[in-house]
Amino acid sequence: MPTERYQDLNARIISSWADEGWEWSRPIDHDTFLRATQDDWHIVLTPTVPVPRTWFPPLEGAEVLGLAAGGGQQMPILTAAGARCTVLDYSPAQLESERIVAQREGYDIAIVQADMTKPLPFADASFDMVVNPVSVCYVQKIEPIWREVVRVLRPGGVFIAGFDTGYNYITDEAEERIVRGLPYDPIANPQLLEQDDPEEYGVQFSHTPGEILSSLLRAGLVIDDAYDDVNGEGRLSELGIPTMLAIRAHKAG
């Protein structure tokens, strides 16, 4: 087991991916930002399916938190659509992408480097919406995060999030054979770290749809809608296997 906290290791590894041009670290270009100011926009939480526009509350003046959402992709677009955005991420390189777009387009965004597995550094009822692209595959325990999401959301506030459903952890690299079962948890089963080098992949964790849904409900969120998605490349994607899930929920009240 690495002596480094897995959260710190993951932040370091993701920053290295960003430096190498990782697709989730490539900021949107100026034309995409400009179109968003003219109401021509979409964002993704998962690899290929755009989030339905009906999932969004009125964005003009809305306070939006991008949770583990650095990379200069979702938050710039929502800012262009009228929201007042805050982005929290633990990776310095992911946050640098946010700075690059904000400076280029001339808007303000609150940029916070923090670990989402710890209490969020925001007051109760601070946000109208929380946006969480696929990221909790790098987190062992997810329910405490949702409890913090509920705390910082205003009554009626919207939570949208993307998830890996766990299928990606059961196959070999070619996605042709099932080689391991679930859960995939290198903290509980350190042998997995010997099979999958954390210096290459980070320390990742599986979360099944049942775990995701039940933990959201226990945290106090009301689930409104959901859709499946695929990886966007590889054999599982070609076979249409729903390795990804996106959910819209809200805080009651």
C-alpha positions as CSV (number, residue, x, y, z in Angstrom):
1,M,0.0,0.0,0.0
2,P,1.4,3.4,-0.8
3,T,2.5,5.5,2.2
4,E,0.8,8.5,0.6
5,R,-2.9,9.1,1.3
6,Y,-4.8,7.7,-1.7
7,Q,-6.5,11.1,-2.1
8,D,-3.1,12.8,-2.4
9,L,-1.8,10.2,-4.7
10,N,-4.8,10.6,-7.0
11,A,-4.5,14.3,-7.1
12,R,-0.9,13.9,-8.1
13,I,-1.6,11.3,-10.8
14,I,-4.5,13.3,-12.2
15,S,-2.3,16.3,-12.4
16,S,0.2,14.3,-14.4
17,W,-2.5,13.1,-16.8
18,A,-3.6,16.7,-17.2
19,D,0.0,17.6,-18.1
20,E,-0.1,14.9,-20.8
21,G,-3.3,16.2,-22.4
22,W,-5.9,14.0,-20.6
23,E,-9.3,14.6,-22.3
24,W,-11.0,15.7,-19.1
25,S,-8.3,18.4,-18.7
26,R,-8.6,20.1,-22.0
27,P,-10.3,23.5,-21.6
28,I,-13.1,24.6,-23.9
29,D,-12.1,26.9,-26.7
30,H,-13.2,30.5,-27.2
31,D,-15.9,29.7,-29.8
32,T,-17.5,27.1,-27.5
33,F,-17.6,29.8,-24.7
34,L,-19.1,32.4,-27.1
35,R,-21.8,30.0,-28.3
36,A,-22.7,29.3,-24.7
37,T,-23.3,33.0,-24.1
38,Q,-25.8,32.8,-27.0
39,D,-27.7,29.8,-25.4
40,D,-26.1,27.3,-27.6
41,W,-24.5,24.9,-25.1
42,H,-24.4,21.6,-23.4
43,I,-22.2,19.8,-20.8
44,V,-21.4,16.2,-20.2
45,L,-21.1,14.4,-16.9
46,T,-20.2,11.1,-18.5
47,P,-18.2,10.4,-21.7
48,T,-20.8,10.8,-24.5
49,V,-24.3,11.8,-23.6
50,P,-25.1,15.5,-23.0
51,V,-27.0,16.4,-19.9
52,P,-30.6,17.2,-20.8
53,R,-31.3,20.9,-20.6
54,T,-34.4,20.1,-18.6
55,W,-32.1,19.0,-15.7
56,F,-30.9,22.6,-15.1
57,P,-32.7,25.1,-12.9
58,P,-32.7,28.7,-14.2
59,L,-29.0,29.6,-14.4
60,E,-29.1,33.4,-14.6
61,G,-27.6,34.4,-11.3
62,A,-27.7,30.9,-9.8
63,E,-24.9,29.9,-7.5
64,V,-23.3,26.7,-8.9
65,L,-20.6,24.5,-7.4
66,G,-18.5,22.3,-9.6
67,L,-17.6,19.5,-7.3
68,A,-14.4,17.7,-8.4
69,A,-15.1,19.5,-11.7
70,G,-11.9,21.1,-12.6
71,G,-10.6,20.9,-16.2
72,G,-12.1,24.0,-17.8
73,Q,-15.1,22.3,-19.3
74,Q,-18.4,22.4,-17.4
75,M,-17.9,25.6,-15.2
76,P,-16.9,27.9,-18.1
77,I,-20.1,26.9,-20.0
78,L,-22.4,27.4,-17.1
79,T,-20.7,30.7,-16.4
80,A,-21.4,31.8,-20.0
81,A,-25.0,30.6,-19.4
82,G,-25.4,33.1,-16.6
83,A,-24.4,31.2,-13.4
84,R,-22.1,32.4,-10.7
85,C,-19.7,29.4,-10.4
86,T,-17.4,28.0,-7.8
87,V,-15.1,25.1,-8.7
88,L,-13.6,22.7,-6.1
89,D,-10.9,20.2,-7.1
90,Y,-7.9,18.6,-5.4
91,S,-5.7,18.5,-8.5
92,P,-3.7,21.8,-9.1
93,A,-3.5,21.1,-12.8
94,Q,-7.3,20.7,-13.1
95,L,-7.8,24.0,-11.4
96,E,-5.2,25.6,-13.6
97,S,-7.4,24.8,-16.6
98,E,-10.2,26.8,-14.9
99,R,-7.9,29.7,-14.4
100,I,-6.8,29.6,-18.0
101,V,-10.4,29.9,-19.4
102,A,-11.5,32.5,-16.8
103,Q,-8.5,34.7,-17.7
104,R,-9.0,34.2,-21.4
105,E,-12.7,35.0,-21.3
106,G,-12.6,37.7,-18.6
107,Y,-14.9,36.3,-16.0
108,D,-14.7,35.6,-12.3
109,I,-14.9,32.2,-10.7
110,A,-14.1,31.1,-7.2
111,I,-11.4,28.4,-7.4
112,V,-10.9,26.2,-4.4
113,Q,-8.3,23.4,-4.0
114,A,-9.8,21.0,-1.5
115,D,-10.3,17.2,-0.9
116,M,-14.0,16.3,-1.4
117,T,-13.7,13.4,1.0
118,K,-13.4,16.0,3.8
119,P,-16.1,18.5,4.9
120,L,-16.6,21.0,2.1
121,P,-15.3,24.5,2.9
122,F,-18.7,26.2,2.3
123,A,-21.5,27.5,4.5
124,D,-24.8,25.7,4.8
125,A,-27.3,26.4,1.9
126,S,-24.7,28.1,-0.2
127,F,-25.6,26.8,-3.7
128,D,-28.6,26.4,-6.0
129,M,-26.9,23.6,-7.9
130,V,-24.0,21.1,-7.5
131,V,-22.4,19.6,-10.6
132,N,-20.2,16.4,-10.1
133,P,-18.8,14.8,-13.3
134,V,-17.5,11.2,-13.0
135,S,-15.0,11.4,-10.1
136,V,-16.1,9.3,-7.1
137,C,-14.4,6.3,-8.8
138,Y,-11.4,7.8,-7.0
139,V,-13.1,7.8,-3.6
140,Q,-13.7,4.9,-1.3
141,K,-16.7,6.1,0.7
142,I,-19.3,8.1,-1.2
143,E,-22.2,8.7,1.3
144,P,-20.3,11.3,3.4
145,I,-19.8,13.3,0.2
146,W,-23.5,13.3,-0.5
147,R,-24.3,14.5,3.0
148,E,-22.0,17.4,2.4
149,V,-23.7,18.1,-0.9
150,V,-27.1,18.2,0.9
151,R,-25.7,20.5,3.5
152,V,-24.4,23.1,1.0
153,L,-27.5,22.9,-1.2
154,R,-30.4,25.3,-0.7
155,P,-33.8,23.8,-0.3
156,G,-34.9,22.6,-3.7
157,G,-31.3,22.8,-5.0
158,V,-30.3,20.5,-7.8
159,F,-27.6,17.9,-7.8
160,I,-26.4,16.3,-11.1
161,A,-23.6,13.7,-11.2
162,G,-22.0,11.1,-13.3
163,F,-20.8,7.7,-12.1
164,D,-18.8,4.6,-13.2
165,T,-21.1,1.7,-12.6
166,G,-18.3,-0.8,-11.8
167,Y,-18.2,-2.9,-15.0
168,N,-14.9,-1.3,-16.0
169,Y,-13.2,-3.0,-13.0
170,I,-14.1,-6.6,-13.8
171,T,-12.5,-7.0,-17.2
172,D,-8.9,-7.4,-18.5
173,E,-7.3,-4.5,-20.3
174,A,-8.6,-5.7,-23.7
175,E,-12.2,-5.8,-22.2
176,E,-12.6,-9.4,-23.4
177,R,-12.5,-11.5,-20.2
178,I,-13.9,-11.1,-16.7
179,V,-10.9,-11.3,-14.5
180,R,-12.1,-10.0,-11.1
181,G,-15.2,-9.5,-9.1
182,L,-16.7,-6.6,-7.2
183,P,-16.2,-4.5,-5.2
184,Y,-13.0,-3.2,-6.5
185,D,-11.5,-1.6,-3.4
186,P,-7.7,-1.5,-3.1
187,I,-7.9,-0.2,0.4
188,A,-9.8,-3.3,1.6
189,N,-7.9,-5.6,-0.8
190,P,-4.2,-4.4,-1.2
191,Q,-3.5,-7.2,-3.6
192,L,-5.3,-5.1,-6.2
193,L,-2.5,-2.5,-6.0
194,E,-0.1,-5.2,-7.0
195,Q,-2.1,-6.0,-10.1
196,D,-2.9,-2.4,-11.1
197,D,-0.1,0.1,-10.6
198,P,-1.4,3.1,-8.7
199,E,1.3,5.2,-10.2
200,E,-0.3,4.6,-13.6
201,Y,-4.0,4.4,-12.8
202,G,-4.3,6.1,-9.4
203,V,-6.2,4.3,-6.7
204,Q,-9.7,3.7,-7.9
205,F,-12.9,2.2,-6.4
206,S,-16.0,0.6,-7.9
207,H,-19.5,1.8,-6.9
208,T,-22.5,-0.1,-8.2
209,P,-25.8,1.5,-9.2
210,G,-27.4,0.1,-6.1
211,E,-24.7,1.6,-3.8
212,I,-24.9,4.9,-5.6
213,L,-28.7,5.2,-5.5
214,S,-29.1,4.0,-1.9
215,S,-26.4,6.3,-0.6
216,L,-27.9,9.3,-2.4
217,L,-31.3,8.5,-0.8
218,R,-29.9,8.0,2.7
219,A,-28.1,11.3,2.4
220,G,-31.4,13.0,1.9
221,L,-31.6,13.6,-1.9
222,V,-34.7,13.0,-4.0
223,I,-33.8,11.3,-7.3
224,D,-35.6,12.9,-10.2
225,D,-34.2,11.2,-13.4
226,A,-31.3,9.2,-14.7
227,Y,-29.7,7.9,-17.9
228,D,-27.0,5.4,-19.0
229,D,-23.9,6.0,-21.0
230,V,-20.9,4.1,-22.4
231,N,-17.2,4.6,-22.2
232,G,-17.0,6.1,-25.6
233,E,-14.2,3.8,-26.7
234,G,-13.2,0.1,-26.3
235,R,-15.0,-3.2,-26.5
236,L,-17.5,-2.5,-23.7
237,S,-18.6,0.7,-25.5
238,E,-18.9,-1.1,-28.8
239,L,-21.2,-3.6,-27.2
240,G,-23.3,-0.9,-25.7
241,I,-22.6,-2.0,-22.1
242,P,-23.8,0.8,-19.8
243,T,-20.6,1.4,-17.8
244,M,-21.7,4.9,-16.9
245,L,-24.7,6.4,-15.1
246,A,-25.9,10.0,-14.7
247,I,-28.4,11.1,-12.1
248,R,-30.4,14.3,-11.4
249,A,-31.6,14.8,-7.8
250,H,-32.7,17.6,-5.6
251,K,-32.7,18.6,-1.9
252,A,-36.2,18.4,-0.5
253,G,-37.7,21.5,1.0
